[in-house]
Amino acid sequence: MDCRIFLTFPANTPTLQNSITPAPSQHRCVPMSLYRFGISLDKNLIDQFDRLLKERKYRNRSEAIRDLIREELVRKQWRCGNEVAGAINLIYDHHRRELVNHLMDIQHDFGKTIISTQHIHLDHYHCMEIIAVKGRARDVSNLANALKAVKGVMHVSLSMSSTGKKLV
């Protein structure tokens, strides 16, 4: 058995142009042109998806699918080396000899990529650095990898995002 979901997307979504039907005018509650189209899914898959939507407090399937599409578009921006934005979080022991100076040297080497940093004292020994970044995906990844490779850094995570220029 399959279930059908009807979704609404911006009219200027080029990859969907050939397979979508314009939404009836009564469905246009947003000031942009939207399209409505159907998707056939296995019953088990849609049930799992609906449970996920409930857990994440989505009001409807369209919102969730728009987020999934945007997430994939952000990943594509990173894979293609476009200009991106993000945050690098790192945890380290600030009592390690010369560690802070080494981290600072790396950050100065990537001065064009770093927008700002925030230093947080987690306890007497451990600090967290949050580094806001914007630039080419390769440069941001290289910065995260350089910080991760420093002895004494306990954890580094890169949160990838978009500059918003290519998202709707």
C-alpha positions in Angstrom: 0.0 0.0 0.0 1.3 3.5 -0.7 0.5 6.8 0.8 0.6 10.1 -1.1 1.8 13.3 0.3 1.3 16.7 -1.3 4.0 19.3 -0.9 4.5 22.9 -1.9 7.7 24.3 -3.2 8.9 27.6 -4.7 8.2 28.1 -8.4 11.9 28.7 -9.2 13.1 25.3 -8.1 14.7 24.3 -11.4 15.2 20.6 -10.8 11.5 20.1 -10.1 10.1 22.2 -12.9 9.2 19.2 -15.2 7.5 17.1 -12.6 5.3 19.5 -10.6 1.9 21.0 -10.9 1.1 24.6 -9.8 -0.8 24.7 -6.5 -4.4 25.8 -6.7 -4.7 29.5 -5.7 -6.5 28.7 -2.4 -3.2 27.0 -1.2 -1.1 30.1 -1.7 -0.7 31.3 1.8 2.9 32.5 1.3 3.8 35.6 -0.9 5.9 33.5 -3.2 4.8 31.1 -6.0 4.5 27.6 -4.7 4.0 24.3 -6.4 2.2 21.2 -5.1 3.2 17.7 -6.1 2.7 14.2 -4.8 5.1 11.5 -3.7 4.3 7.8 -3.4 5.9 6.2 -0.4 5.8 2.8 1.3 3.4 2.8 4.3 6.1 1.8 6.7 8.4 4.6 5.5 5.7 7.3 5.8 4.7 6.0 9.3 8.4 6.3 10.4 8.6 9.7 8.8 5.4 10.9 10.6 6.8 9.7 14.0 10.0 11.6 13.3 8.0 14.7 12.4 6.1 14.4 15.7 9.4 14.0 17.7 10.8 17.1 16.0 7.6 19.1 16.4 7.0 19.8 12.7 3.5 21.1 12.0 3.3 19.3 8.7 5.2 17.1 6.2 5.9 20.0 3.8 8.0 21.8 6.4 10.0 18.7 7.1 10.7 17.9 3.5 11.7 21.5 2.8 14.2 21.2 5.6 15.5 17.9 4.1 15.9 19.5 0.7 17.7 22.5 2.1 20.0 20.3 4.1 21.0 18.4 0.9 21.5 21.8 -0.9 23.9 22.9 1.9 25.8 19.6 1.6 26.1 20.2 -2.1 27.5 23.7 -1.5 30.2 22.2 0.7 31.0 19.4 -1.8 31.2 21.8 -4.7 33.6 24.2 -2.8 31.2 27.1 -2.7 31.3 29.9 -0.2 29.9 28.5 3.0 29.4 29.5 6.7 29.6 27.4 9.8 31.0 27.0 13.3 34.0 25.0 14.6 33.7 23.9 18.2 36.8 22.7 20.0 37.5 21.4 23.5 41.0 21.5 24.9 43.0 21.5 28.2 44.3 25.1 28.4 47.0 23.9 30.9 48.8 22.0 28.1 52.1 23.7 27.5 52.1 26.0 24.4 48.7 24.6 23.2 46.9 28.0 23.4 49.7 29.7 21.4 49.6 27.0 18.8 45.8 27.3 18.4 46.2 31.0 18.1 48.9 30.7 15.4 46.6 28.5 13.3 43.7 30.9 13.7 45.9 33.8 12.5 46.8 31.7 9.5 43.1 31.5 8.6 42.3 35.1 9.4 40.3 35.6 6.2 38.1 32.6 7.0 37.4 33.4 10.7 34.6 35.8 11.4 34.8 35.7 15.2 35.7 33.5 18.1 34.3 32.9 21.6 36.3 31.4 24.4 34.4 29.6 27.2 35.8 28.3 30.5 34.1 24.9 31.1 36.0 24.2 34.3 39.4 24.8 35.8 41.2 22.8 33.1 38.9 22.6 30.0 38.0 25.4 27.6 35.7 25.5 24.6 36.4 27.7 21.6 33.6 28.5 19.2 34.9 29.8 15.9 32.4 31.3 13.4 33.7 30.9 9.9 32.8 32.0 6.4 34.7 31.2 3.2 35.4 28.5 0.7 34.4 25.1 2.0 37.9 23.8 1.4 39.4 26.5 3.6 36.9 26.0 6.4 37.6 22.2 6.4 41.3 22.8 6.3 41.0 25.0 9.4 38.9 22.4 11.3 41.4 19.7 10.3 44.4 21.8 11.4 42.8 22.5 14.8 41.9 18.8 15.2 45.5 17.7 14.6 46.9 19.7 17.4 48.1 17.6 20.4 46.0 18.5 23.4 42.8 19.3 21.5 40.3 16.8 22.8 37.5 17.3 20.4 36.6 19.3 17.3 33.3 19.4 15.5 32.4 21.3 12.3 28.9 22.5 12.0 28.3 23.1 8.3 25.8 25.7 7.1 25.2 28.0 4.2 25.6 31.7 3.7 21.9 31.7 2.7 22.5 33.2 -0.7 21.4 30.0 -2.6 18.7 28.8 -0.3 15.0 29.7 -0.5 
